[in-house]
């Protein structure tokens, strides 16, 4: 059976990608940090430890790898952690794959649209845009991409830059689940940061399908945006949730929640992705919000 290794399987995105690949007949091997293991049967491995990675990988003959494991919460307090996990951890993985795997069909690395930095207006960002990271998370992802380029001649690598995405099961420390949770709990008010920032929000199920589509494509040594091509402000999200829930919530802007170097507008172009995969979006953002609000968890 075709076997896929998914690092960071126990995270929010991992479960959706696992299901999307299993539907296509793939066997899944999960790799996770022990403190994120939950109740899964994942292999516990620290990707910052090269020898540990090699010991795990040599026991599997893999068809491909989806590398999701990362420190992804932009508000994390320790800058060095971003580089240890996101940059050095990825280099360790690619080195270990080079030494232990001979028949890989594809290695997909999850970068981030945060690498594009500050952008204004309604212009959709293409993959050719010069990267201008403005925080340690984004800088660590740019560094990861440059590290990956040094392996392009030895591994069939595709780098994806997902824009914001959400869905049922995402941790409430992220903004959209936090907002939806306040409505589910019938809270009278919510404290937010800048509600005028606008983001390109995808449904995690569309993101999972994108990983499968790119994995089964013929491309390698390429970078792809994963996005919708549309943006919604946080004020828009509040208005949609008012409508979905049938009541209004009072919004208070807390200056402590306004991030330094906040990216004002981030909108992606999905033209390159659709040209390769021919796949259209299946889950509009309003539907995603409604699903999250109506989910029982």
Secondary structure, DSSP 8 states (H G I E B T S, - for coil): --EEEEETTTSHHHHHHHHHHHHTT-EEEEEE-GGG-TT---EE--TT-HHHHHHHHTT---SEEEE------TT-S-HHHHIIIIIIHHHHHHHHHHHH-S--SEEEEE--GGGG----TT--B-TTS-----SHHHHHHHHHHHHHHTTTTTS-EEEEEE--EE-TT--TTSHHHHHHHHHHTT-SEEEES-TT-EE--EEHHHHHHHHHHHHTSS--SEEEEE--S--EEHHHHHHHHHHHHTS--EEEE-GGGS-TT---EE-B--HHHHHHH-----S-HHHHHHHHHH---
